[in-house]
Structure formats: C-alpha cells, structure tokens
C-alpha cells in the first residue's frame, strides 16, 4: 500500500480513489483563458489540474487561478526554485519539480523547508527523454527509476517526504517496467502516464496500454493521459481507462454495441452514438446494449440492463435478457431513452 499524500482537498495513495489529472495548455499568465479551460476540465471530471510555470508572470498569475477554481492546482516548474517558492506563495496544492535539477543543495534545503512548513507536496517527475548523462548505459526503465530515487533521496535528506513520483517515457514498455520497478522500491504514491503519447488515436492507445497495464497490477494512485489535443479529451480518456478496468469510482452508464456484420438490420453506429451521448449526461450505473440483429444480439449482450436487438423493420427492446417491447426501427432511440429513464 502506498503512502497517502494530500493535494488540496484530494487525497491520493493508500487505496484512495484514483485521481484523474490533466494539464492546461493555455498561457498560465492568461488568467481568464486558463480559468476557462480549468472550468471545462472540472466539468469533464478532472480532479487535479497542472499549469506550467515558465516565468515569474505565470507564477504571479497562479494566485488568481488558484482562487478561481475548486480543483487543486499543481505548478509545473523546471530548474528555478524561486518560481517554486512563488507558486507556493500563490497557494498551489502541489509543486512538480525535480530537486536534483535546481542547482546547489542549499536551494534544495531551502525549498524542502519552505514547502514542508506550508504542507505542499512535491511530485518528482522523471522523463525518459531528459535523463542525466550519468545514467547512460543503463536500460531506460532502470535509469528512470534510479533517477527518481536519487531525487527522492535528496528531499528525504532534508527531512521532506511528502512526495509523489512519476517515471514517464514515450515508450510504453519502458514506462511500464519503470513503474513496476519503482513500486517495488518505495511506497510513495505514483502518478502514472505515458508521456508525449502523441495525437489523439495514437496517444489513446499508448496510454490505455501503459496506464491500463499498471492499474491492472495495482500500481498507480493518480493518472494523466497525455494527448496532443484538447486536455478535456485527456480527462474523458482517463475515465474510460478507469471504467474499462473497473476502477472508476462513481456511477456511470456503459454502452456496449456490436461491431456489425452482414446480419445487421439497424443503424448500430448511429443509435449507439446517440445512446452514448445521452448516457454521458446520466448519473446512474446502467449497461445498455445496441446490437444489430436478433440472431445473436440478445444472447451476446447478457449482463446488460437494457438493450435493443435489430430486426428488419421492427426491433426488440429487452431488459435483463427478456424481451419487453417491439418497436419500429425509427423509434429505437426514444424507446431506449424511455427505458433508461425509468431504471
Ligand atoms: S449482434 Fe448480430 S449484427 Fe451484430 S455483429 Fe453480432 S451477429 Fe452481427
């Protein structure tokens, strides 16, 4: 079991619910733009949001950003410990910084004390693409793990152990191996993700494999799907990964639909898409099946609460495997919606 770490009003680790994270891609110094994106992330179901802090202007803007959202904000900082101090003063809930990269040790000592006094945790975020030269020659996953542990040791040396770790690479196998190794060597909560995963479809697949494999192993306390796309899509993707492995905490509607074939009698894709869109607005746990034919449809969707199995002009609506109505094909969506609503 990992340690618990408090990030604002969210606790991660120690068996708590797996928190969903994303990151804004607006300029952090653009307070209004960043707050608008944070509102969209929160509405989508994001638990924790990260903002880059490349300069002092961004660190100052964090003050208004933190005040303008209910989500805990994480300041992402590279190299400059003064920006970390400014972000802490702005009220952020966590700092992502690698202490081994901020210069001489007196700065680490100062920062560790400063953050400890304010109860602000640190995420050490090792990225496979920017490892120190001293790790050359080691397998990538070992190098990432060793680098993370070295940053950890530096903070621990200065009495700081309010730590979350990530060891991400754009290579899925190395990412998975690095987290597996790390999880054997420490009990800090792990922020899991595949970094620079790519544009939408590619990033989704790499993230689902990497994050999914780790979560199936019981590794991972918070997740971030990294996509070259709208960050809101990262939140939806993270939710789908959690749902797919039964780790999503909360009610949700799941739509299963058949792949269609020569037996298909109805517009499975169109109906399933409408049902999926409607299901997203619901706060109830329900499984809905959209199947193209009666030959296999009902049998293949056992376990669903409600479903349709397509016929030539009319289709059957079933509930828990039993037929409850027969409707003209143009009324399928309306009937499914009616049945979902009364559940
Ligand atoms: S449910 Fe029917 S239409 Fe859909 S894939 Fe199976 S056999 Fe084909």
Boltz pocket constraint, residues with backbone or C-beta under 6 A from the ligand:
constraints:
  - pocket:
      binder: B
      contacts: [[A, 258], [A, 259], [A, 260], [A, 261], [A, 262], [A, 263], [A, 264], [A, 265], [A, 291], [A, 292], [A, 293], [A, 294], [A, 295], [A, 296], [A, 297], [A, 300]]
      max_distance: 6.0
